[in-house]
Amino acid sequence: MLASQVMGNRAQVRVVAVIAVTLGVATLGGLSPRLALAGEVDDFAAALKDSTGEYTATYVLTKLHTFKVGKKCWAKLPDKNAGAVHAAGFATRDVAAYAKGVSGDDWGTIETQNNNDREANKALIEPKIEAFKSKFMFNISVDGDDCDAKSSALWLSYWTTVATAVRNFPPPSGKAIINLNVSSKARDVLVDVSKDGTTFTITAAKDIEPKAWSEKLERPFKQLAAGIPDDFAYVTKEATGRYYTAWILTKLHTFKVGKKCRAKLSDKEAGAVHAATFATRDVYEYAKASGAEDWDAVEGQSANEPKFNRDLVEKDMDKFRSRFSITINVEGDDCDLQQNSLWLRYWTTIATALKNYPPKAKKVAIVLNVTSKAKDVTASGFTFTAPRDKEAPAWSDKLEAPFRKAAGKK
């Protein structure tokens, strides 16, 4: 985990209360938006049953989902000419597929066994789906009395996108509690994942389509499946196509940056990911020249399963981390992340100097302190202090000099 991750965590936004619904029964309370009456739940569930012909879909909807929406919104959900029933068909199918992977039970096959006697078989699947509540719940809250229920409705698209992500990238914990909070006040999609990787709390815009919202919803599930929970490292892995580049960031680097800065590091349109692709390449070359395995060759070799090869690389990197580290401290809550940002150029310059002039020492610890008070680049061994805001004269030469001096050979 990056050291700055703790600094960058958002406060989780949780759905405080949701309705608990069973088929034909709703628990009522004093929440707003208005909770469903039993008839409203019945109508939505019945419309889904008519659409799919499946009790499985209906039970997944009513037992593994809770909805907190307004009265006018509820009135639209059973309309087969609108979008909610259609969305529910896809979402419940994906949740059932996820459940099969976790529990081994194929509810659809059980329902259609014995000459497709669904009426008799529903008694077999209902308790199984009920029991799966301990492994999965999808809680959906849409603010306001009304909602868009067309096929293109944002909240319905969020629902189906997350359901598909859970199916395609099941959380390693074997458990998923999803809280989708759709708000007219929100302007983006934010996803917070609990430390144990089981609870996904999503805050998403109700009325204005956020940029790259589907990617933002899918990414946490992809990251957990890949074993790379850090956003910055994961996006760097996506950019390079190699896991070891992400691990160079998480295992060999420590970033001590402010909350606003940390939140922007993974922005593919900013400069940090681009800089990381160069810096990780140079650190890899240094490590290879210093006795580590050729991480790129091992990860990409045709022998063995890909995961086996990645495990070999990760073990070797864990050994190498006792010999090498880079710590980057950037003063302030925010930071410059343009392509020509000073601190990013310091980082890549240091990484290139490391590659070109590998130190003779068997253990190397590099520290870069970027501060607003610094007026010039200074070095004490491999500890550097550099200006955050104003470019110092000949700064790259000053960063390279300690490596030239300590190099065993060029």
N, C-alpha and C positions, 0 to 999 in steps of 0.2 A: 504494500500500500504506500502511496506517496505520502510523505510527511505532511504535505499541505492539504491532504484530503480532509483531515479533521477541521482545518480552518475553513474549507470550502463547503462543508455540508450545509445544506439548507435546512431550516426548521421544517420538520415534516408537517404537512397539512393533512389532517386525518378527518374522515367522516365521523362525526361524533356519534351519530345514531342513525340507524337505518331500520326499515321494516323487516320483520322476519315473516316470511310467507310460506305457507304450505298450500298444497292444492286445495283451493276453495276456502282457505282460512287466512285472515290477515290479522296481525297484532297491531292495535291502534295506539296512538300516543299523541302528544301535543306538539309535534314537530312542524316546521314549515320549511319547504313546501308540504302541502297536504299529503298525508299518508293514504294509501289505497284502501278502499272498502273491499270486502270480499267479492262483491259482484264485479268490480273493476279488474281484479286479478283473474277471476273466472273468465271474463270476456277475452282478455289478452291470451290466456292459456288455451281457451277453446278455439280461438282463431288460429293459434299456432298448431294445435292438434288437427284442425281441418286442413291446414296448409300442408303439413308434413305427413299426416296419417300416423304419427308416432307418439306413443306414450313417453318414450325416452326423451324426446325433445321437450315435451311438456314438463316432465319431472325435473329435467335439468334447469329449465326456466324458473320453475317455482320453488325448487328446493336448494339450488346452488346459486341463485341470484336473489338480490333484494333491490327494490326500486323505491326511490323517494322522489316523486315528481308531483307537479300540481294537478288540479282537477281537470283543467282543460287539456293538459298533456295526456292524462290517463284516458280521456275520452277518444283520443286519436289512435292510441296504440293498437286496438283490435281491428282497425280498418285495413282490410286486405289490399286496398288500392293505394295505401300509403306505404311507408318504409319499415315500420317497426317489426311487423310480422316476418317480412322478408329477412331483415337483419337478424332476428331471433333464430330463424332457421339455420343461418350460417354459424352464428355464435354458439348455439347449443350443440351443433355438429362438431365444432372444433373442441369444445369443452369435453364432450364425450370421448373424442379421440385422445385428448390429453389424459383423461381418466383411465382409459385402456392402458396407456403406457405406464401409468403409476400403479394401478391396482391389478392389471391383467384381465379385468372383466370387460368383455365386449357387450355393452348393454343392448346395442342394436341387434346383435346376433341372438342374444338371449330372448329378446322380445319376439323375434320372428321364428324361433324354433318350433318344432312340433306342428308342421303344416301352417306356420304363420298364425298361430292362435294367440293374437295379441291380447285379447281380453283375459285369457288365463295367465299368460306370461307376464302381464303387468305386475302381478303380485310378486313375481320373482325379482323384477328390476327395481321396483320402488324402494325396498329396504336397502338395496345396494347403493342407490343414488343418495338416499338419506344418510347412510353411513359415510359417504364420501365427503360430506360437509366438513369433516374434521381435517380434510386434505385440501379443500378448495371452496372458496366463496368469492363471488363477484358482486360487490356492492356499488350500485349506480345511483348518483344523486344529481339531479338537474334543477338548478334554481328557477324560481318563478312559477306562476300558475300555468303558463302555457309553454309549449316547446315546438320546435320544428320536427315533424314526423315524416317528412319526405325521405325518399331513398338516399338523397344527398345530404341529409342532416348530419351535422358535425358529430353530435353525441352518438348517433348510431354508428357512424364510421369509426369513432374511437372504440366503441364496444367491439365491433367485429375485428378491428385491427389487433386489439389486445388479445382477444380470444385466439386468433390465428397465431400470434406471437407465442402465447403459452403452449399451444400445440406444437409449433415448429421448434421452439427453444425452451423445453420444459426446465423449470428451475431445478438445479441439482439437489436441493433440499427435499424434493418430493412433495412440497406443499406450496400453495399459492393463495394468498388472501389479497384480493385486488380491490382497492377503493378508488373509484372513478368519480371525481367531484367536478362537475361541469358548471362553470360560473360565468355570468355575464360580465363580471369584473375582471376576469382573467383575459390576457392578451397573448398567451403563449401556452405551451405544454411543458409542465414540470413534473418529473417523476422522481420520487424519493424511495429508496429501497432500504428496508431494515437491515441491520448488520448481519442477521442470520440468513438473509436472502429469501425470506418467506413472504414478506408483506410489501406490496407495491402501492404506494399512495400517489395518485395522479391528480393534478389540478390542470384543467384544460379550458380553453376559451369556448364559450357557448355560441357567440354570434359572429366573430371575426376569425376567419381561417388562419391559424398560425403557420408560419413558414416551416416546412419540412416536418410537419407534425407526425406523420406516420413513422418516419425514421426515429424521431424522439421517443415515440411510444415503444418501438421495437428494440431500440438499442439496449436498454437495461437487461432484457431477456437474452439477447445475443451475448452481452458481456458476461453474464453469469454462466451461460453455457460454454463460453470460451475460457472461463476462469480468469477473466481480466475485468474486475469491477471498476477500475479507474477509467474515467471518460477519456482523458488525454492519452493514456497508454493504448486504450482500445482503438481510438481513431487513428493513432499512429500505426498500429498493426494493420488496420484496414488500408491505410495509404501505402504501406510497404509490402503487404502480403505475407509478412513473417511475424511469428509470435515473438521471436527473440528480440525484435526491436522494442516491443512493448515491455519486455522484461528488463531490457537495458534501462528503461525509464523507471520501472518500479523497484528493481533490485539494486541498481547501481547509481541511481540518482535520488536525491532528496530535494524537493522544491518547497521552499518556505516563502510563500507568496500570500497576498491578501485574498480575501473572499471574492471580491469582484474580479480580480486577476485570475484566480483559480477557475472561476466559472466560465471564463472565455478561452482557456487554453485549448479546449477541444474543438473550437470553432474552425471548421475547415477553410473558411474564407479569410481567417486572420493569419498570423505568421508563425505561431508556435508549432503547429503540426509540420509545416514545411521545414522549419528549422530542425525539428526533431528527426526528420528523415535523414538529414545530413549529419547531425551530431551522433546519432546512434550508429550510423555507418562507420564513422571514424573511430568511435569507441570499440566497435566490433573489430576493426582492423588492428587497433592497438592490442586488444585482448588476444587475438589470434597470434600476433607477433610476440606476445609475452607468455605463451605457453598454454593458453586456453584452447579448447577444441575449436574447430572451425564451425561455429554455430550455424552459419548459413548453409554449409554443405551438409551437415548432419540433419538439420530440419528438413531440407529439401531432397534428401536421398530417396531413391526408389525402393531400397530395402526397408522391410518392416512396415508396420502400420504408421500413419502420420502421428498419431498420439504417442506411440512408443518413441518415435524419433524426437518429438517435442519434449517428452519426459527426460530423454538423455540430455538434451540441451539445457533444460531447466536445472537439472542436477549439477551440471558443470558450471552453470552461471551462479548457482548458490555457493559453490566452492570459490569461484573467482571473486565474489563480493567481499570476501575477507581480505582481499589484496587490493581492492580498488573501489573508490567512491567519488562522486561529484555532488557537492551541496551548493545549491543556488539560493541565495537570499535576495529578494527584491523588496525594498522598502515601500510601504504604503499599502492601502487596501486595494488599489487598482494598479494597472500597469499598461504600458504601451505594447500592443501586440501587432503593430504593422510589420510588414516584411522587413523594413529597415530599422526596426526597434533596436536601440543600443544594447539592451541586455541580451536579446536573442543573438545579436552579432557577437557579443562577447562569448557567449556559450559556444557557438559554432566555431569561432576562432580558436578557443581553448581546445576544443575537441580535435580540430585539425592539427594544431601544434602537438597535441598528445600523440596523434598518429605519425606525424612527420618526424618528431623528435622523442621517441619513447624513452622515458626515464630509466636509468639503470636500476633504480631501487626496486626491490621485490614487492613493496607495498606503497601505493600512491593514493593520497587523499587530497582532492582538489576542493577548494572552497572559493566561491565567487560571491562577494558582497556588493550589491548595487545600491547606492545610497544617494539621496539628494544633496547631502553635504559634501560629498567627494568632488574635487575639482580636477583630479588627474587619476590615472591608473597607477596604483602602487602594488608591489608584490613582496610577500615575505614567504619564501619557499613557493609552495603552490597555493597559498592563500592570497587572493586578489581582492582589492577594493577599487571600485570603478564608479564614475559618475552615472547617475540615473538619467539626467535630463539634458546635459550638455556634452557634446562630443569633445573629448580631450585630444590634443595633438599626438600623432603617432601611437595611438592606443593599441593597435594590433601588434606592433613591434614590442611594446611593453608586456603584453600578454604572452607573446611567444618566447621572450628572452629567458625566463626560468627553465623552459623546456629545452632550449638550445644548450643551456649551461649544464643541465642534468642528464642530457642524452648520452647513452652509451654509444650510439651511432645514429646517423641520420637515416 
